Amino acid sequence: MVGELVARSQRERITLKEAARQGLTEWPAVLEQLDSLFDPARAVERRSAPGGTAPTAVRESLEAARTQALAY
């Protein structure tokens, strides 16, 4: 499905978000979330696993690196 949306956006020269808006009409719950799904700041925040890009994950990684550096 994602591949179809990407192909459509390229073929019709529209954004992926617009292709999703047009192609996912039978999933209104997904359509309601399109703005947040395509928000770069929220995309970063969602990566909260260790080593991820979320600010909390980055802070944890930095603190672990500081602790390890100070141990030497």
C-alpha positions in Angstrom: 0.0 0.0 0.0 2.8 2.5 0.9 4.5 1.6 -2.4 1.3 2.4 -4.3 1.1 5.8 -2.5 4.7 6.6 -3.3 4.2 5.6 -7.0 1.0 7.7 -7.2 2.7 10.8 -5.7 5.6 10.5 -8.2 3.3 9.8 -11.1 0.9 12.7 -10.3 3.6 15.0 -9.0 1.8 15.5 -5.7 3.1 15.2 -2.2 3.0 11.9 -0.4 0.6 13.4 2.1 -1.8 14.4 -0.7 -1.5 10.9 -2.3 -2.3 9.5 1.1 -5.3 11.8 1.5 -6.6 10.8 -1.9 -5.8 7.1 -1.6 -6.8 6.3 2.0 -10.4 7.5 1.9 -11.7 4.2 3.3 -9.7 4.7 6.5 -11.0 7.9 8.0 -9.1 7.3 11.3 -5.9 7.4 9.3 -7.0 10.5 7.4 -7.6 12.3 10.7 -4.0 11.7 11.7 -2.3 12.7 8.4 -1.1 16.1 9.7 0.6 14.5 12.7 1.9 11.6 10.7 3.7 14.0 8.3 4.8 16.5 11.0 8.7 16.3 11.1 8.9 17.3 14.8 6.4 14.5 15.7 8.3 12.0 13.6 11.4 12.7 15.6 9.5 12.5 18.9 8.1 9.1 18.0 11.6 7.6 17.8 11.9 7.2 21.6 13.6 3.8 21.7 17.2 3.8 23.1 19.4 5.3 20.4 16.4 7.0 18.8 16.0 10.7 17.8 13.4 11.7 20.3 14.8 14.4 22.7 14.4 12.1 25.7 16.3 9.3 24.0 19.1 11.6 22.9 19.4 13.0 26.5 19.6 9.4 27.8 22.3 8.5 25.3 24.3 11.6 26.1 24.0 11.0 29.8 25.2 7.4 29.3 28.1 8.6 27.2 29.1 11.2 29.8 28.9 8.6 32.6 31.0 6.2 30.5 33.6 8.9 29.7 33.9 10.0 33.3 34.6 6.4 34.3 37.8 6.4 32.3 
